[in-house]
Amino acid sequence: MKNYNKAKVLRKNQTTQEQKLWSLLRNRSFHNLKFKRQYPIGSYIVDFICLEKNIVIEIDGGQHNTDENIKYDNKRTEFLNSKGFKVIRFWNNEIDKNLEGVYLKLQKEILNI
């Protein structure tokens, strides 16, 4: 229940970049795929998930660039991969400066377009 409550708080307090990406994904607007945001998996909460395609999308800010956080993210990615999920990561500045490129990368990674 702890992660569920935390996920609910995170959904209400999205970053600007999460809001931008969510505008592309919500209401099945990305190739009719259903995405959820701030979704608990095990002891982790992922930014976005598409259960139909076993895809997790993570948006990383500068805090993810420290040695400690890189190790944490790698451990988290290994866990998600072990559960059958493919993890796609974007940096905040990619979302801010090249949302169209992010969209195209998602098409390539998820739909093999």
N, C-alpha and C positions, 0 to 999 in steps of 0.2 A: 504493500500500500504506500510505502514511503516514496518509491520511485514514481508511482502514479500521481501522487500529490505534487511532487517536484516537477513532473512533466506538465501538469496543468498550469503551474505557476510560470514555467518557461514559455508555454504557448501564449500566455497573456502578456509576456514581456519579451517579445521577439526583437532581435537586433534589426537594424535597417536592412542588412543584407538578407536575413531570413525572410523579412517581409517581401523584398523584391523577388526572391526565388519562389516563395510561396505563391505570389501572384501568377507565376508561370505554371505552377503545378496543381493548384487547387481546382476543385470541381471538375476533375477529369479533363482539364484543358490541355494536358500534355498527352496527346495521342490516346485519349480516353482511358488512361491508366489512373488508378486511384492511389493517391499519396496521402500519407498521414504525417503530421509534424510532431516533434518532441515525443517520440514513441519509446517506451521502456522495453529493453531486451536484456534479460539477466540483470546485472547490477549497473547497466549503462542506459543512458537515454540518448537516442540518435536524433539528429536534427530532422531528417526526412526519411521516410521509408515507403517503398512500394512492395507490398507483400506478394502481389501477382508475379512480379519479376525477381523477387529476392534481391532488391537493390536498396542500399542505404546511401544517402547523400549527406555529407558533412561539410559545413562551412567553417573554416578555420581563420582565426584572427592572429595577430602577432604573438599572442601568448602561447600559441602552439609551436613556436619556433625555438623554444628553450630545450636543452638536452633532456630535462626531466619530463616535459610535456611530449617531446618526440617519442620517448620510451613508452609513456602512457598511451599515446595514440597508436603506436605499433602493437602494443599488447591488446588494446581494444579492437584494432583491425583484425588481428589474429583470432580473437574470440569470435567476432562477427563472421569471419570467413569460415571458421569451424562450424558455425551454425548454418552455413550455406548462403550467406549474404555476400554480394559483391559491394565493396565500398568505393564510392566516388567522392573525391575531396576537391573542394574549391577554396581558394583564399578569398578573404573579404574583398580585396582590391580587384579580383577577377569579376566578382558580382557587380561592384561599383562601376568599373570601367569598360566591361565587355560582356554585358548580359546576353547579347546575341551569340557571342562565342560560347558562353556557358550553355545556352540552349542547344547549339549545334553539337557540342561535346556530349551532352546528355543523349541526344538522338543517336550519335555514333556508339556510345557506350551501352545504351539500353536497347536500342532497336537495330543496331548494326547498320545504320544508314550512312 
